[in-house]
Amino acid sequence: MALAQIRNTKVVELLSTVIDNLVQGELMQLGSCQGQFDHYLQKTFMKTASLLAYSCQAAATLASEDNIELQQIAYHYGENVGMCFQLVDDLLDFKSTSQDTGKPTAVDLRLGLATAPVLYAAQQYPELNELIDRQFKVPGDVELAQDIVHKSDGLILTHQLAARHCQRAIEHIEKISASPEQEALIKLTQHVLHRNK
């Protein structure tokens, strides 16, 4: 109801796209391409980064409907913050304890999902692909996958990818004039990268 009260069809369209992307992302997650990195990245955009990308673009549209450049900057800022957020979330599933995060660990593995650390580890340890294909359903698969990820470069590579998205977000937001708001958005991006919860 509140969305309709804005009376801005472009904003309604942008935020409707978020819902569509979320549904598509959920369907992708149910699909059979779990071991493909491109599939993972696209699903991550659909389920997480899309919300931030289109929400930032909608805010920029409300602030300055005629400033297409600002809207694109906002979109790409949100897109990269969203990707960084999800990559860090995937890292924390391996690096933190349930006491640290307040939620159980290895949730994605237990759900049969291969996230960035697992997919990177599979490039180094191809035997992990068999576990990915069977969605970690055999007893001991989750623990074995965790062990392989920890001995691989998967966590390092995932953090590096998150850092690249963080840097891209900062590069986009630096295109707008320096201001306290711009500085806050840069700090927010860095917080997303370095969070431990």
Salt bridges, closest charged atoms under 4 A:
GLU26 OE2 - LYS47 NZ 3.13
GLU79 OE1 - HIS76 ND1 3.04
ASP89 OD1 - LYS103 NZ 3.30
ASP89 OD1 - ARG195 NH2 3.59
GLU130 OE2 - ARG134 NH1 2.92
ASP141 OD2 - ARG134 NE 2.67
